[in-house]
Amino acid sequence: MNFEQARFNMVEQQIRPWDVLDTSILDLLFHVKREDFVGTDKRALAFVDTQLPLDNGCTMLEPKVEARLVQDLQVKASDKVLEIGTGSGYLTALLAAVGQHVYSVDIDAQQLQQAAANLKTAGIKNVTLSQGNGIDGLAAQAPFDVICVGGSVPVVPEALKAQLAIGGRMAVIVGDAPVMIAKIITRVSETAYQESVSFDTNIARLKQLDAIEPSRFSF
């Protein structure tokens, strides 16, 4: 398979038409190799406009959704980023490429190990992976300039909003199937937030558990 041609087609046929026009984000999609973040049996599907299943039963977001979230968050090189739901590590890699450091939390320890291996292969070093209930955020490292929630939630989590720095932005997909809304929430003061709607979509729920054994991977 010609991965470079497939990557070009993904960008031109899926991502640009979805209003991802920031050239730095488009260039990033050519630099971070999406096929290296999926199972060997799914490499040919890495550029398809669909949610790909992961080994733990979760899914990898469509390429256009990942790209749009990164663009709409307007991540700066000085930003400290919190990602909720590490998954394959691909979105983690995109965020790490544009931000200063990414703290990524996932409920599944085995999935974190796979993501750590994927990120190491990609040469991504400015990431700390932690096992935990993502809905609670990562208070020990707060506040964050950027928070990206990789699974849907019924309502905006107040704990995550509270961990935004003033001026910080959070991307979160809210609602119930079949139509959910991607929102960008900006903290404008200690007590005030602004919300804007980016797009409609439908993605899997963010996994949550009542109790887990913590672990951490730094590199």
C-alpha positions, 0 to 999 in steps of 0.5 A: 500500500502507498501510505503517502498517497493514502495520507495525501488523500486523507488530508485533501478529501476528508480533512480540508473539507471539514474546515481544517485549513490551518497549514501547520495542522495539515503539515503535522498530519503528514509528519505524524504517521497515523499508520504507526498507531494502529495494529498491524492488521489495521494499517491499511485502514489507518486513513479511512474516514471511520472510527477504528476499534482498539484492542480494549474495545474502545475506538480511535477517532476519525482523522477529521475529528482529531485534526479539527480538535487540535486546530480548534484548541489553538495549541501554542508551543508554551502550552501545558496540555491534559488529554483525557483518553490516551487510546492509541496515542495518535492524538497524544502525538499530535498534541505533543507536536504543537504543545510544550508537554502533554499529560495523558490519562487513560483508564486502561493500563494495557492500552497505556502500555501500547500507547507508550510503545507507539509514542516511543516508536514515533520519537515523541518524548514530551508526554507523561501517561497516567492511569486514572479516571479521566473524568477527574482530570489530573489535579496534581498537575493543574492548571492546564492551558489546554484540555482535550477530552477524547471520549464523549460525556453527557454533560461538561465535567466540572472537575475538568473546567476547574483545572483550566488555567485562565485563558485555557481552552477545553475541547469536549464532545457532549450529548447523546447518540446519534448527535453530539456537539463538540464544544470549545470552552474557554476560561476567561476568569476565576469564575467565568467561562465562554463556550462555542460550538465547533461541530456535530459528531457521534463518538463513543463514551469516555470510559470510567471506573470507580476504583483503579490501581494507578500507574505512570509512564514518563518519557 
